[in-house]
Amino acid sequence: MINKLSYEDVRAVVPEELLDFKSTGELDKLEQIIGQERAVKSLKFGLHVNKEGFNVYLAGPPGTGKKTAAINFIQDSAKEKDTPDDWCYVNNFDDPLEPNALRMPPGVGREFQRDMERFSQNVVDTLIQSFESKEYQEKREESLSEVQREREDLQERLQKKAREKGFALQQTPIGIVLVPVVDGQLVRDISVLPRSQREEVQEKREELREELQETRRGFRNLGKKAQSNVEELNRDVALYAIQPLIEELEEGYGQIDEISEYLEDVQEDVLENIQPILALSQTEQQQENPLAALQRQMNDPRDRYKVNVIVDNSDLEGAPVEVENNPTYPRVMGKVEKEAQFGALVTDYKMIRAGAAHKANGGYLVVPVRKLLQNAISYDSLKQAITEGKLEIEDVRERYGLITTKTLNPEPIPFTAKVVLIGDPQIYYLLYRLDPDFKDIFKVKAEFNTEMDRNDENIKKYAEFMCTLCKKESLMELDPTGVKEVVEYSSRIASDQEKLTTMFSKVADIIREADYYATEEGSTLITGQHVRKALEEKVYRSNLLQERIQEAIERGTIFIDTEGEVTGQVNGLSVLNLGDYMFGRPSRVTATVGIGKKGIIDIEREADLGGPIHTKGIQIIQGYLNEKYARERPLSLNGRLVFEQSYSGVEGDSASSTELYAIISSLIEAPVKQSIAVTGSVNQKGEIQPIGGVNEKIEGYYESCKAKGLTGEQGVMIPQANTKNLMLKQEVVDAVKEGRFHLWAVETIDEGIEVLTGIEAGELQEDGKYPEGTVNYMVQERLDRMARKAKKYGEEEKE
């Protein structure tokens, strides 16, 4: 049944009694995500299940507020968890290229770092005081004097034997040498002696040579003994000096096994580097040139005892929530920095820097998936960290074999963070299909919906959302008329009278713009007038192309009739989407028919301007004609369809009913009202199916009619199924209310053709015919005549 819509049908208004407040300032702030019960339930499950692979992919189109809402929800969940441990990197005294990772309770890392910094500073003063003490000097003298006595005894024995053989001992730069004594005189050059005497001297020297070598070995051994005694003494003194420092650290951190072992290594390293540490005091007191000072700073042994805290949770309550919006490899997985020294790049464990994964360890890591995939190395490394349960910091160039220089290989850290990826549903499906690891790592999908039910409860929550936004951003509060306009605008975005959009970014933008106009006007509240002004100005900033098209229609450059009747010509409606703005525009659809067997020919397709969905619509029209009029006889028809003045291609099937009306009008040679535009797709049974962009299409034709002059006869015919999608702008609603513009909702082609031609469609009777004078009767008769003529022409050609 044809349904002519009233002004109440074309826009769902908010009842005034529902908004029982003077302004949104009286409402409570919104404390939860609204309209996303399914997503919240899935997200809650994913965050709390502690099983391998149950990481979360948060899906939803941009603008739904999924990121902000999810972060707030995750932060609330994080408060209920325990604060994770701190992580530090310290020197590995066995292999400095493989720094050790130390785990300690939250807040302890920073304290341990300060205490070790203090230790590295105090160790020099402590050792200096000990080694400059009188007790140390006495013990050192005592140790060395004993060795000196042994040396003197050894030298005395050698000297006695030398005298017995007629030699004297002399100390030279190259050591002790034997000098012959002849007649009480030292003979340094024995060549002056007679041959017999010279041979005697040589013989006695050979006898003493072995004794001399033994004595030299004794001297060397005594030197080693002296050195060993001093080193042992130094070690004992140093151990005695630093023991209180180590014990103080043990008292504070000894209960942590890894730190206890580390402190033992520190103590041993100090004892092995006593002289370099003591040398620091001497060089600090000397006047050094800058180069020498820099070299000393580079080789400062105290640096080995400092602690690099890469994860500090001392100020954290609950688990960490890290949001990484720029997920490059270093920012996610950490890095090892380098600095230039003397023309070379150097590094050590103190230059290790944590990534977002380290900071989120034990908590939650939130990453936008689109940006993550733009950094493929980050994506692969994050997957590896999740799968293997550990974080490895490495130079990405070395990982891919781009460099072979020596670098650090820090000890991996266990990874226990819950990873939440945020992105579009399309990316989720692509990853699920193309990445074999994805489905095993991200087993929980939490999908945000773009709309929610429009009921009293949700309208009130929407008002609370506006209250929250205004308080958060210091905007003016909205009065009931402002809330009413925003809610109705929300339904307009959703294109559904029974739904509200969850694209809160769009709603928030309109409120911000309305706040500007309210401020400009000097108002204290945002009213419905300000919201409408914001909507109008938003359109004005983007509808230049629409205005140019309307101008072309008004001036007759684009042919659109809004009055009169024409055979085989119907006004169709399409939508142009510019990205930031979408609007409807009318197009003239024409059809011609003749005798033949080719059926319906789509000129757009023949010209390679028709898309596959439009071609499908044409084939459906062919199927409808066969189903309704050619069950018992051939369809002898050549029909041609075209969108006039269309040069950029046609796609979609929303004009298939329009094209069918044009075909029927051409067949029965009955004119169609040009004051009525048509939209809607059709199936092979003649049922009118819903289409998208119905509001924009209606408003687009209304603007064309207004430009050429409203007569009170114009209007649009839409599918009955689209009536729930009507949220027309107020100007069109007023025109419908005043009878200056009309809307019809139809369910079948028969209903539509009656509206367009004013002729009854006619129902099939028991005898298999349609009532005479009806549209269907005339179509059937015309097709029968065409079939007979086609048969006659065919027989004549054979003759």
C-alpha positions as a printed Julia matrix, in Angstrom:
799×3 Matrix{Float64}:
   0.0     0.0     0.0
   1.3     3.43   -0.94
   2.3     5.36    2.19
   2.44    9.13    1.99
   4.58   10.27    4.87
   3.73   13.08    7.25
   6.2    15.52    8.75
   6.17   13.41   11.95
   7.47   10.43    9.98
  10.51   12.11    8.48
  12.37   13.06   11.67
  12.34   11.44   15.1
  12.31   14.24   17.65
  13.29   13.97   21.29
  10.33   14.4    23.67
  10.76   17.57   25.7
   9.58   15.88   28.89
  12.53   13.51   28.7
  15.0    16.37   29.18
  13.93   17.4    32.68
  16.88   19.65   33.51
  17.84   23.28   32.91
  21.35   22.47   31.67
  23.73   19.55   31.41
  25.61   21.09   34.34
  22.99   19.53   36.62
  23.81   16.02   35.38
  26.38   13.56   36.64
  29.58   13.0    34.72
  29.69    9.84   32.66
  31.84    7.22   34.37
  31.61    4.4    31.85
  31.6     3.55   28.18
  28.09    3.8    26.74
  26.58    1.79   23.94
  29.45   -0.71   23.82
  28.33   -3.51   26.12
  29.63   -6.23   23.78
  33.03   -4.57   23.39
  33.36   -3.89   27.12
  32.51   -7.47   27.99
  35.05   -8.82   25.49
  37.69   -6.33   26.62
  37.15   -7.19   30.26
  37.55  -10.88   29.47
  40.72  -10.3    27.47
  42.32   -8.14   30.16
  41.65  -10.52   33.03
  42.24  -13.97   31.54
  45.82  -14.97   32.32
  46.43  -17.52   29.61
  48.93  -17.6    26.79
  47.81  -15.84   23.62
  44.79  -14.06   25.1
  45.88  -10.61   23.98
  43.25   -8.22   22.68
  42.47   -6.67   19.31
  40.15   -3.7    19.82
  38.28   -3.19   16.56
  36.15   -0.3    15.47
  36.03    2.52   12.93
  37.79    5.82   13.69
  35.79    8.32   15.69
  33.95    5.88   17.95
  36.11    6.92   20.89
  37.34    3.36   21.24
  40.88    4.39   22.04
  40.01    6.91   24.75
  37.32    4.68   26.23
  39.53    1.6    26.14
  42.46    3.38   27.78
  40.21    4.66   30.57
  38.82    1.16   31.06
  42.28   -0.41   31.01
  43.58    2.15   33.5
  40.74    1.29   35.86
  41.57   -2.41   35.52
  45.28   -1.7    36.06
  44.58   -0.12   39.45
  43.34   -3.48   40.72
  46.61   -5.26   39.88
  49.87   -5.39   41.8
  52.65   -3.02   40.86
  55.31   -4.95   38.89
  59.02   -5.07   39.7
  61.71   -2.62   38.68
  64.4    -3.65   36.21
  68.03   -2.53   36.09
  71.04   -3.3    33.94
  74.45   -3.64   35.62
  77.93   -4.42   34.44
  78.8    -8.02   33.74
  82.34   -8.25   35.11
  82.97  -11.52   33.27
  81.8   -10.18   29.89
  81.0    -6.44   29.67
  79.34   -6.97   26.27
  76.57   -9.0    27.95
  75.17   -6.77   30.74
  73.17   -8.46   33.47
  69.53   -7.62   34.19
  68.52   -7.3    37.85
  64.94   -7.6    39.04
  63.87   -5.93   42.26
  60.67   -4.81   44.0
  59.0    -1.59   42.79
  60.82    1.5    43.98
  63.95   -0.4    44.99
  65.64    0.17   41.64
  65.94    3.92   42.12
  67.22    3.49   45.7
  69.76    0.88   44.64
  70.94    3.17   41.86
  71.51    6.02   44.32
  73.29    3.76   46.81
  75.6     2.33   44.15
  76.32    5.86   42.89
  77.26    6.8    46.43
  79.38    3.63   46.75
  81.29    4.44   43.56
  82.08    7.89   44.92
  83.01    6.75   48.45
  85.18    3.82   47.44
  88.04    6.12   46.36
  88.1     8.11   49.57
  87.8     4.97   51.65
  90.74    3.29   49.93
  92.89    6.41   50.06
  92.36    6.81   53.78
  93.32    3.19   54.35
  96.42    3.25   52.16
  97.66    6.55   53.53
  97.3     5.39   57.13
 100.35    4.89   59.38
  99.36    1.27   60.06
  99.4     0.45   56.34
 102.8     2.09   55.87
 104.26    0.16   58.8
 102.92   -3.17   57.57
 104.16   -2.44   54.07
 107.62   -1.5    55.42
 107.68   -4.64   57.5
 106.72   -6.81   54.58
 109.29   -5.23   52.28
 112.1    -5.15   54.89
 111.91   -8.9    55.35
 112.35   -9.41   51.63
 115.14   -6.85   51.63
 117.03   -8.81   54.32
 116.74  -11.97   52.27
 118.02  -10.08   49.26
 121.0    -8.75   51.19
 121.82  -12.23   52.52
 121.69  -13.65   49.04
 123.89  -10.88   47.71
 126.35  -11.32   50.6
 126.76  -15.02   49.87
 127.38  -14.32   46.23
 129.87  -11.6    47.08
 131.78  -13.9    49.43
 132.15  -16.56   46.75
 133.2   -13.94   44.24
 135.98  -12.67   46.56
 137.18  -16.2    47.02
 137.53  -16.51   43.27
 139.15  -13.08   42.87
 136.13  -11.15   41.68
 134.15   -8.19   42.88
 130.42   -7.57   42.36
 129.29   -4.39   40.73
 125.7    -3.15   40.13
 125.12   -1.87   36.6
 122.02   -0.77   34.71
 121.82   -4.27   33.23
 122.17   -5.99   36.62
 125.01   -7.47   38.74
 128.28   -8.21   36.9
 131.54   -9.91   37.95
 134.7    -7.76   37.74
 138.1    -9.51   38.21
 140.45   -8.19   40.89
 144.21   -8.4    40.07
 146.78   -7.22   42.56
 144.06   -5.43   44.47
 142.92   -3.53   41.35
 139.62   -3.9    39.41
 140.28   -4.9    35.84
 137.35   -4.0    33.66
 139.09   -4.95   30.41
 140.79   -8.32   30.72
 142.34   -8.03   27.29
 145.23   -6.09   28.86
 146.14   -9.12   30.94
 148.64  -11.72   29.82
 147.14  -14.63   28.03
 147.68  -17.15   30.79
 146.23  -14.81   33.38
 143.36  -13.97   31.08
 142.48  -17.62   30.63
 142.58  -18.14   34.38
 140.15  -15.22   34.89
 137.81  -16.66   32.25
 137.91  -20.06   33.9
 137.04  -18.68   37.35
 134.27  -16.5    35.83
 132.69  -19.57   34.3
 132.78  -21.26   37.67
 130.9   -18.31   39.18
 128.46  -17.88   36.25
 126.03  -20.57   37.44
 126.12  -19.11   40.96
 125.44  -15.66   39.49
 122.47  -16.96   37.5
 121.06  -18.65   40.58
 121.43  -15.42   42.53
 119.66  -13.47   39.8
 116.81  -15.96   39.89
 116.7   -15.52   43.62
 116.49  -11.74   43.23
 113.64  -12.11   40.78
 111.79  -14.46   43.08
 112.31  -12.07   45.95
 110.92   -9.27   43.76
 107.86  -11.36   43.03
 107.56  -12.22   46.67
 107.72   -8.57   47.59
 105.1    -7.73   45.01
 102.91  -10.63   46.14
 103.25   -9.58   49.76
 102.31   -6.02   48.88
  99.38   -7.15   46.75
  98.15   -9.46   49.45
  98.55   -6.69   51.98
  96.77   -4.25   49.66
  93.95   -6.71   49.11
  93.56   -7.31   52.85
  93.64   -3.6    53.59
  91.22   -2.79   50.75
  88.86   -5.58   51.81
  88.95   -4.31   55.35
  88.27   -0.76   54.06
  85.35   -1.49   51.71
  83.79   -4.23   53.8
  81.57   -1.77   55.7
  80.38   -0.28   52.4
  79.53   -3.7    50.99
  77.92   -4.84   54.22
  75.75   -1.73   54.24
  74.54   -2.6    50.74
  74.03   -6.22   51.75
  71.86   -5.16   54.66
  69.62   -3.17   52.33
  69.51   -5.5    49.33
  71.05   -8.82   50.33
  67.64  -10.49   50.5
  67.5   -10.25   46.69
  69.65  -13.12   45.46
  70.68  -11.46   42.19
  71.82   -8.3    43.98
  73.73  -10.29   46.58
  75.66  -12.07   43.83
  76.22   -8.77   42.05
  77.67   -7.18   45.21
  80.12  -10.06   45.52
  81.26   -9.35   41.96
  81.6    -5.65   42.74
  83.74   -6.39   45.8
  85.99   -8.69   43.82
  86.37   -6.14   41.03
  87.36   -3.4    43.5
  90.01   -5.67   44.99
  91.38   -6.41   41.53
  91.51   -2.73   40.52
  92.95   -1.09   43.62
  95.74    0.78   41.84
  93.54    2.25   39.02
  91.07    3.42   41.67
  93.78    4.97   43.82
  95.24    6.64   40.74
  91.99    8.62   40.34
  92.82   10.72   43.4
  96.31   11.52   42.14
  95.14   12.55   38.66
  92.31   14.66   40.05
  94.86   16.68   42.01
  97.09   17.2    39.0
  96.7    19.78   36.26
  95.56   17.78   33.24
  95.03   18.85   29.69
  91.48   18.36   28.38
  92.4    15.33   26.31
  93.99   13.54   29.28
  90.99   14.43   31.44
  88.62   13.0    28.84
  90.66    9.8    28.58
  90.66    9.45   32.36
  86.91    9.97   32.42
  86.41    7.33   29.76
  88.5     4.82   31.74
  87.11    5.61   35.18
  86.81    2.18   36.88
  84.09    3.49   39.16
  81.67    3.65   36.22
  81.48   -0.14   36.31
  79.65    0.03   39.64
  76.84    2.33   38.54
  73.33    1.04   37.96
  71.14    1.74   34.92
  67.47    1.67   35.98
  65.43    1.13   32.81
  62.07    0.43   34.48
  61.21    2.5    37.54
  57.79    1.8    39.07
  58.41    3.72   42.28
  55.66    6.26   41.56
  53.2     3.73   40.15
  50.02    2.54   41.81
  48.79   -0.68   40.29
  49.97   -2.0    36.94
  51.43    0.25   34.22
  49.45    1.24   31.12
  51.71    2.29   28.26
  50.19    3.82   25.12
  52.71    3.95   22.28
  51.39    6.09   19.42
  54.66    6.04   17.48
  55.63    2.35   17.59
  59.04    2.45   15.93
  61.36   -0.39   16.85
  63.47    1.55   19.41
  60.38    3.06   21.05
  58.71   -0.33   21.44
  61.6    -2.73   22.04
  64.24   -0.43   23.48
  67.68    0.51   22.18
  71.37    0.77   22.98
  72.6     4.3    22.46
  76.09    5.16   21.25
  78.29    8.21   21.57
  81.26    9.41   19.59
  84.64    9.38   21.3
  87.87   10.06   19.42
  86.2     9.36   16.09
  84.6     6.08   17.13
  81.16    5.12   18.4
  81.28    3.52   21.82
  78.64    2.24   24.19
  78.18    0.38   27.45
  75.41   -0.95   29.65
  74.6     2.54   30.98
  73.35    3.5    27.53
  70.66    0.83   27.4
  67.22    2.47   27.09
  63.86    0.85   27.75
  61.07    0.66   25.2
  57.33    0.82   25.76
  57.25   -2.97   26.13
  59.66   -2.76   29.09
  57.67   -0.01   30.76
  54.4    -1.91   30.24
  55.87   -5.14   31.58
  53.5    -6.64   34.13
  50.72   -4.36   32.92
  49.22   -3.3    29.59
  50.7    -2.15   26.31
  48.31   -0.3    23.96
  49.4     0.22   20.34
  47.52    1.47   17.23
  47.83   -1.4    14.81
  47.97    0.67   11.62
  51.07    2.53   12.8
  52.54   -0.7    14.16
  52.22   -2.37   10.76
  53.91    0.62    9.17
  56.91   -0.44   11.28
  57.03   -4.09   10.25
  60.13   -4.77   12.37
  58.27   -3.54   15.46
  55.34   -5.83   14.69
  57.52   -8.91   14.2
  59.59   -8.15   17.3
  56.51   -7.58   19.46
  55.04  -10.89   18.3
  58.32  -12.62   19.11
  58.4   -11.06   22.59
  54.83  -12.24   23.26
  55.48  -15.74   21.93
  58.82  -16.27   23.67
  57.87  -14.36   26.8
  61.03  -12.25   26.89
  62.29   -8.86   25.74
  65.59   -8.72   23.87
  67.27   -5.41   23.1
  69.32   -5.61   19.96
  70.53   -3.38   17.16
  67.97   -3.89   14.42
  70.64   -3.48   11.74
  72.63   -6.33   13.23
  69.46   -8.43   13.41
  69.1    -8.21    9.65
  72.8    -8.6     8.95
  73.34   -5.01    7.89
  76.3    -4.43   10.24
  78.81   -6.71   11.9
  80.38   -4.36   14.45
  80.78   -5.42   18.04
  77.92   -4.26   20.24
  76.09   -5.07   23.46
  73.9    -8.11   23.93
  71.93   -7.32   27.12
  70.4   -10.16   29.1
  66.73  -10.66   28.06
  63.97   -9.64   30.47
  60.83  -11.77   31.01
  57.78  -10.23   29.27
  54.37  -10.55   30.9
  52.42   -7.53   29.61
  48.95   -7.81   28.09
  49.06   -6.3    24.6
  46.05   -4.43   23.21
  46.05   -3.51   19.51
  43.59   -0.84   18.38
  42.52   -0.65   14.75
  39.91   -1.06   12.07
  37.94   -4.3    11.66
  39.3    -4.61    8.11
  42.87   -4.81    9.39
  41.82   -7.48   11.89
  40.4    -9.67    9.14
  43.44   -9.14    6.94
  45.82  -10.12    9.74
  43.65  -13.07   10.71
  43.76  -14.37    7.15
  47.3   -13.48    6.11
  49.36  -13.75    9.31
  49.46  -17.33   10.64
  50.74  -16.13   14.04
  48.08  -13.5    14.61
  45.19  -15.78   15.54
  47.33  -17.57   18.13
  48.6   -14.37   19.75
  45.49  -12.16   19.68
  42.71  -14.53   20.59
  40.31  -11.91   21.94
  38.45   -9.54   19.63
  36.58   -6.64   21.23
  34.62   -4.8    18.56
  33.16   -1.34   19.01
  29.79   -0.73   17.38
  29.07    2.46   15.44
  25.57    2.84   16.87
  23.4     2.04   19.85
  19.7     1.89   20.57
  17.9     5.19   20.9
  15.85    4.81   24.04
  15.13    6.97   27.06
  18.0     5.51   29.07
  20.59    6.01   26.33
  19.35    9.54   25.6
  19.96   10.4    29.25
  23.43    8.83   29.04
  24.06   10.87   25.91
  23.23   13.99   27.9
  25.69   12.84   30.57
  28.31   12.42   27.85
  27.74   16.05   26.85
  28.07   17.07   30.51
  31.36   15.15   30.78
  32.74   16.71   27.59
  31.81   20.24   28.66
  33.43   19.85   32.07
  36.53   18.2    30.68
  37.14   20.83   28.0
  35.67   23.83   29.86
  32.88   24.3    27.33
  29.54   25.9    27.99
  26.83   23.58   29.23
  23.91   22.72   26.93
  20.31   23.58   27.65
  17.54   21.03   26.8
  17.08   22.43   23.29
  20.79   22.03   22.64
  20.75   18.45   23.95
  17.7    17.73   21.78
  19.46   18.95   18.63
  22.63   17.0    19.41
  20.7    13.76   20.03
  18.75   14.19   16.79
  22.01   14.94   14.97
  23.36   11.7    16.42
  20.45    9.79   14.89
  21.12   11.6    11.63
  24.71   10.33   11.63
  23.41    6.83   12.35
  20.76    7.31    9.6
  18.24    5.6    11.83
  15.37    6.96   13.91
  15.84    4.14   16.4
  19.62    4.46   16.8
  22.24    6.84   18.14
  25.74    7.04   16.75
  28.71    6.05   18.86
  30.97    8.16   16.65
  31.48   10.47   19.59
  34.25   12.45   17.91
  31.74   13.84   15.39
  29.25   14.67   18.11
  31.95   16.31   20.23
  33.1    18.44   17.29
  29.6    19.86   16.81
  29.37   20.7    20.52
  32.76   22.46   20.34
  31.63   24.46   17.3
  28.34   25.31   18.97
  30.29   26.53   22.0
  32.14   28.92   19.71
  28.92   30.41   18.34
  27.4    30.6    21.83
  30.49   32.47   23.06
  30.39   34.76   20.05
  26.75   35.58   20.81
  27.44   36.15   24.5
  25.19   33.32   25.63
  25.69   31.47   28.88
  24.39   28.13   27.53
  24.59   26.25   24.25
  21.09   26.18   22.81
  19.49   24.34   19.94
  19.97   27.45   17.81
  23.72   27.32   18.35
  23.85   23.62   17.47
  21.87   24.24   14.26
  24.2    27.13   13.44
  27.2    24.85   13.9
  25.65   22.22   11.62
  24.84   24.8     8.95
  28.31   26.3     9.05
  29.88   22.84    8.92
  27.93   22.16    5.72
  28.75   25.58    4.32
  32.49   24.97    4.68
  32.26   21.8     2.58
  29.35   22.12    0.12
  30.9    24.28   -2.58
  30.64   21.45   -5.14
  27.01   20.85   -4.21
  26.19   24.51   -4.72
  27.9    24.52   -8.11
  25.86   21.49   -9.18
  22.65   23.12   -7.95
  23.59   26.27   -9.83
  24.13   24.23  -12.99
  20.68   22.65  -12.55
  19.07   26.05  -11.93
  20.72   27.58  -15.0
  19.8    24.61  -17.17
  23.33   23.36  -17.75
  22.4    20.08  -16.11
  19.0    18.91  -17.39
  16.62   18.2   -14.53
  12.88   18.74  -14.85
  10.98   19.35  -11.63
   7.64   20.0   -13.31
   5.52   18.42  -16.04
   5.39   14.87  -17.38
   7.69   13.07  -19.81
   7.55    9.54  -21.24
  10.51    7.25  -20.54
  12.2     9.78  -18.28
  12.54    9.62  -14.49
  14.52   11.66  -11.99
  16.9     9.34  -10.17
  18.91   10.16   -7.06
  22.53    9.42   -6.24
  24.97   10.37   -3.49
  28.37   11.98   -3.87
  30.79   11.37   -1.0
  33.6    13.91   -0.74
  35.06   12.39    2.41
  34.17   15.19    4.81
  30.77   15.82    3.24
  28.14   13.72    1.51
  25.24   15.09   -0.52
  22.6    13.9    -2.93
  22.14   15.0    -6.5
  19.39   14.21   -9.0
  20.18   12.62  -12.34
  17.97   12.18  -15.37
  17.43    8.53  -16.31
  15.98    7.84  -19.75
  14.86    4.68  -21.49
  13.95    3.76  -25.04
  12.43    0.51  -26.26
  12.14   -1.25  -29.58
  11.62   -4.66  -31.15
  14.5    -7.08  -30.78
  15.96   -9.88  -28.72
  18.82   -8.21  -26.88
  16.77   -7.36  -23.8
  17.86   -4.43  -21.66
  21.06   -2.8   -22.84
  23.0    -0.75  -20.31
  24.61    2.13  -22.21
  26.8     2.9   -19.19
  28.24   -0.6   -19.33
  28.68   -0.48  -23.09
  30.7     2.7   -22.62
  32.73    1.14  -19.79
  31.22    3.59  -17.31
  29.04    1.14  -15.42
  30.28   -0.77  -12.39
  29.53   -4.45  -11.64
  26.84   -3.71   -9.05
  25.04   -1.39  -11.48
  25.27   -4.09  -14.13
  23.75   -6.52  -11.66
  20.83   -4.12  -11.19
  20.23   -4.07  -14.95
  20.17   -7.86  -15.06
  17.65   -7.87  -12.21
  15.4    -5.58  -14.25
  15.64   -8.1   -17.1
  14.74  -10.85  -14.64
  11.72   -8.86  -13.39
  10.37   -8.38  -16.93
  10.8   -12.06  -17.69
   9.16  -13.1   -14.42
   6.14  -10.82  -14.78
   5.46  -10.58  -18.5
   7.29  -13.34  -20.39
   6.53  -16.6   -18.63
   4.58  -18.08  -21.56
   6.02  -16.07  -24.44
   9.41  -14.74  -25.55
  10.51  -11.28  -24.48
  11.09   -9.54  -27.79
  12.56   -6.32  -26.56
  15.49   -4.05  -27.15
  15.62   -1.51  -24.33
  18.31    1.03  -23.69
  18.98    2.74  -20.38
  21.29    5.63  -19.61
  22.11    8.23  -16.97
  22.08   11.46  -18.94
  25.05   13.81  -18.56
  26.99   11.22  -16.57
  30.67   11.12  -17.5
  32.43    9.79  -14.44
  30.92    6.35  -14.13
  27.88    4.82  -12.43
  27.98    2.27   -9.65
  25.42    0.76   -7.29
  21.92   -0.58   -7.76
  19.96    2.08   -5.85
  18.65    3.42   -9.18
  17.41    0.09  -10.49
  13.78    0.87   -9.6
  14.17    4.27  -11.29
  15.45    2.58  -14.43
  12.6     0.08  -14.38
  10.02    2.87  -14.1
  11.6     4.52  -17.14
  11.38    1.24  -19.09
   7.73    0.71  -18.13
   6.85    4.32  -19.02
   8.51    3.91  -22.39
   6.7     0.62  -23.02
   3.21    1.92  -22.23
   4.0     5.37  -23.69
   2.61    6.97  -20.54
   4.34   10.07  -19.16
   5.98   10.12  -15.74
   5.69   13.02  -13.3
   8.96   14.91  -13.35
   8.11   16.53  -10.03
   8.81   13.22   -8.27
  12.32   11.81   -7.88
  12.87    8.13   -7.19
  15.36    5.98   -5.32
  15.43    2.33   -4.35
  16.72   -0.94   -5.68
  14.46   -3.7    -6.96
  14.57   -7.48   -6.91
  13.26   -9.89   -9.54
   9.92  -10.1    -7.73
   9.36   -6.37   -8.02
   9.93   -5.6    -4.36
  11.56   -2.26   -3.57
  14.65   -2.74   -1.42
  16.25   -0.2     0.97
  19.23    1.88   -0.07
  21.81    4.05    1.64
  22.06    7.81    1.88
  18.29    8.31    1.8
  18.43   11.59    3.76
  21.07   13.09    1.52
  19.18   12.02   -1.61
  15.91   13.58   -0.44
  17.61   16.79    0.63
  19.56   16.94   -2.63
  16.35   16.84   -4.7
  14.68   19.29   -2.35
  17.51   21.77   -2.96
  17.07   21.35   -6.73
  13.34   21.94   -6.47
  13.88   24.94   -4.23
  16.38   26.37   -6.71
  13.93   26.0    -9.6
  10.9    26.89   -7.51
   8.75   24.79   -5.18
   5.3    24.17   -6.65
   3.78   22.06   -3.9
   3.77   19.03   -6.22
   7.38   17.92   -5.86
   8.63   15.16   -3.7
  10.6    11.94   -3.48
   9.54    8.32   -3.56
  11.58    6.04   -1.32
  11.47    2.36   -0.29
   9.11    1.65    2.59
  12.01   -0.05    4.39
  13.9     3.27    4.47
  11.28    5.16    6.49
  13.09    4.27    9.73
  16.23    5.92    8.3
  14.63    9.34    7.82
  16.25   12.13    9.85
  15.78   15.04    7.5
  16.98   18.54    8.28
  14.44   20.88    9.78
  13.91   22.9     6.61
  12.7    19.85    4.71
  10.55   18.75    7.65
   8.87   22.17    7.63
   8.29   21.95    3.89
   6.62   18.54    4.31
   4.53   19.89    7.18
   3.39   22.84    5.06
   2.61   20.67    2.02
   5.31   22.25   -0.14
   7.21   18.97   -0.46
   6.09   15.36   -0.29
   7.43   11.92    0.49
   6.0     8.59   -0.57
   7.1     5.18    0.71
   6.41    2.21   -1.54
   7.03   -1.5    -1.27
   6.63   -2.66   -4.89
   7.12   -1.49   -8.43
   3.36   -1.54   -8.91
   2.88    0.95   -6.1
   5.63    3.17   -7.45
   4.36    3.27  -11.02
   0.94    4.32   -9.76
   2.47    7.29   -7.95
   4.52    8.31  -10.99
   1.85    7.91  -13.69
  -1.43    8.17  -11.79
  -2.53    4.97  -13.52
  -3.56    1.88  -11.56
  -0.96   -0.88  -11.81
  -3.42   -3.77  -11.9
  -3.28   -7.2   -10.32
  -3.06  -10.47  -12.21
  -6.5   -12.11  -12.52
  -7.44  -15.78  -12.45
  -7.48  -15.91  -16.24
  -3.82  -14.9   -16.31
  -4.5   -11.39  -17.55
  -4.4    -7.93  -16.04
  -7.41   -5.61  -15.91
  -7.78   -3.53  -19.05
  -6.47    0.02  -18.77
  -3.97   -0.78  -16.04
  -0.24   -0.32  -16.34
   0.5    -4.03  -16.29
  -2.17   -4.66  -18.94
  -0.61   -2.05  -21.22
   2.89   -3.44  -20.68
   1.72   -6.96  -21.45
  -0.12   -5.79  -24.58
   2.87   -3.84  -25.84
   5.24   -6.75  -25.31
   2.8    -9.13  -27.04
   2.56   -6.81  -30.05
   6.31   -6.54  -30.2
   6.64  -10.33  -30.04
   4.16  -10.77  -32.89
   5.91   -8.19  -35.02
   9.26   -9.76  -34.31
   7.89  -13.15  -35.36
   6.35  -11.65  -38.51
   9.56   -9.94  -39.51
  11.45  -13.14  -38.87
   9.15  -15.14  -41.19
   9.36  -12.51  -43.89
  13.15  -12.6   -43.78
  13.12  -16.37  -44.22
  10.95  -16.01  -47.34
